[in-house]
Amino acid sequence: SIAANGTVESECYHEIGIEGQQWFWEFDCYGLSEDLCSTGYATVEGELKPHLILKTGETYLATMTSIDVTHAVKNHDFGMMEDVVPGQTTYLWMPAVEETSFLMLCAEYCGDNHAYMTAQITVSD
């Protein structure tokens, strides 16, 4: 659940992985069953982009790393933004409260193709 101050309160959550590198995102479901988490590719604005599918009503904790430069996960729908830093692990709570589909962007300039560093996230039953 999401508290009034915007923090996530959950004793039961699923851990997933997000890795950034110039200029794409890679998702890892860490062995979760496909009904809880799956990955693939989606066509976004005519290009294949990484696609993460999460289950409605579940809470996820993303462990995030970068293999090259600093990136930042950003999405307005989830109200999320967190740096992804080389040599460090950062964390982002992702409560999948309702069905939706949105783009995840990189909000930290990471080089020439920064503007194309997007991924699709879908929350569905």
C-alpha positions as CSV (number, residue, x, y, z in Angstrom):
1,S,0.0,0.0,0.0
2,I,1.0,3.6,-0.4
3,A,1.0,5.8,2.7
4,A,-0.3,9.4,2.7
5,N,3.3,10.7,2.6
6,G,4.0,8.7,-0.6
7,T,6.1,5.9,1.0
8,V,5.4,2.3,0.2
9,E,4.4,0.0,3.0
10,S,4.6,-3.7,2.2
11,E,5.7,-6.8,4.1
12,C,5.2,-8.9,0.9
13,Y,7.0,-7.8,-2.2
14,H,8.8,-9.2,-5.2
15,E,12.4,-8.2,-6.1
16,I,13.2,-7.5,-9.7
17,G,16.3,-6.1,-11.4
18,I,16.8,-3.1,-13.7
19,E,20.2,-2.5,-15.3
20,G,21.1,0.6,-17.3
21,Q,23.7,0.9,-20.0
22,Q,24.2,3.2,-22.9
23,W,21.5,3.3,-24.3
24,F,19.0,0.8,-23.1
25,W,17.4,-0.8,-20.0
26,E,17.5,-4.5,-19.2
27,F,15.0,-6.1,-16.9
28,D,15.4,-9.3,-14.8
29,C,12.5,-11.0,-13.0
30,Y,14.9,-13.0,-10.8
31,G,13.1,-16.3,-11.3
32,L,9.6,-15.0,-10.5
33,S,6.7,-16.9,-12.2
34,E,5.5,-15.4,-15.5
35,D,2.2,-14.4,-13.9
36,L,4.1,-12.1,-11.5
37,C,6.8,-10.8,-13.9
38,S,7.8,-11.2,-17.5
39,T,10.1,-9.5,-19.9
40,G,10.3,-9.1,-23.7
41,Y,10.2,-6.3,-26.2
42,A,7.5,-3.9,-27.3
43,T,7.2,-1.6,-30.3
44,V,7.4,2.0,-29.1
45,E,7.3,4.7,-31.7
46,G,8.3,2.2,-34.4
47,E,11.3,0.8,-32.5
48,L,11.7,-2.3,-30.4
49,K,12.2,-1.4,-26.7
50,P,12.7,-3.5,-23.6
51,H,9.3,-4.4,-22.0
52,L,8.6,-5.3,-18.4
53,I,5.2,-6.8,-17.5
54,L,4.1,-6.7,-13.8
55,K,0.9,-8.0,-12.1
56,T,-1.7,-5.6,-10.9
57,G,-2.1,-5.6,-7.1
58,E,1.5,-6.6,-6.4
59,T,4.4,-4.6,-5.0
60,Y,7.9,-4.8,-6.5
61,L,11.3,-3.6,-5.3
62,A,13.7,-2.9,-8.2
63,T,17.4,-3.3,-7.5
64,M,19.1,-1.1,-10.0
65,T,22.7,-1.0,-11.3
66,S,24.5,0.6,-14.2
67,I,27.4,-0.9,-16.1
68,D,28.8,2.3,-17.6
69,V,27.6,5.8,-16.7
70,T,25.0,7.3,-14.4
71,H,21.4,6.9,-15.6
72,A,18.1,7.8,-13.9
73,V,14.9,5.8,-14.0
74,K,12.0,8.2,-14.5
75,N,8.3,7.7,-14.9
76,H,5.5,10.2,-14.2
77,D,2.7,7.5,-13.9
78,F,4.4,5.7,-10.9
79,G,5.7,9.1,-9.6
80,M,9.2,7.6,-9.6
81,M,12.7,8.8,-10.3
82,E,15.9,7.3,-8.9
83,D,19.6,7.5,-10.0
84,V,21.3,4.3,-11.3
85,V,25.0,4.7,-10.6
86,P,27.9,2.6,-11.7
87,G,29.4,0.5,-8.9
88,Q,26.4,1.0,-6.6
89,T,23.0,-0.6,-6.2
90,T,20.1,1.7,-5.8
91,Y,16.5,0.7,-5.0
92,L,13.1,1.8,-6.2
93,W,9.7,0.7,-4.9
94,M,7.2,0.0,-7.7
95,P,3.6,-0.6,-6.4
96,A,1.6,-2.0,-9.3
97,V,-1.7,-0.6,-8.0
98,E,-3.8,-0.5,-11.2
99,E,-3.6,-1.6,-14.8
100,T,-1.6,0.8,-16.9
101,S,1.1,1.0,-19.6
102,F,3.8,3.7,-19.7
103,L,7.3,4.6,-20.8
104,M,10.2,4.5,-18.5
105,L,12.7,7.2,-19.4
106,C,16.3,8.0,-18.6
107,A,16.4,11.3,-16.8
108,E,20.2,11.7,-16.5
109,Y,22.0,12.7,-19.7
110,C,24.1,9.6,-20.6
111,G,25.5,10.4,-24.0
112,D,24.6,10.8,-27.7
113,N,21.5,8.5,-27.7
114,H,20.2,9.5,-24.3
115,A,16.8,10.6,-25.7
116,Y,16.2,7.1,-27.1
117,M,16.8,5.3,-23.8
118,T,13.2,4.2,-23.1
119,A,11.4,1.1,-22.1
120,Q,7.8,0.0,-21.8
121,I,6.3,-1.1,-18.5
122,T,2.9,-2.7,-18.4
123,V,0.8,-3.5,-15.3
124,S,-2.0,-5.9,-16.0
125,D,-4.0,-8.9,-14.6
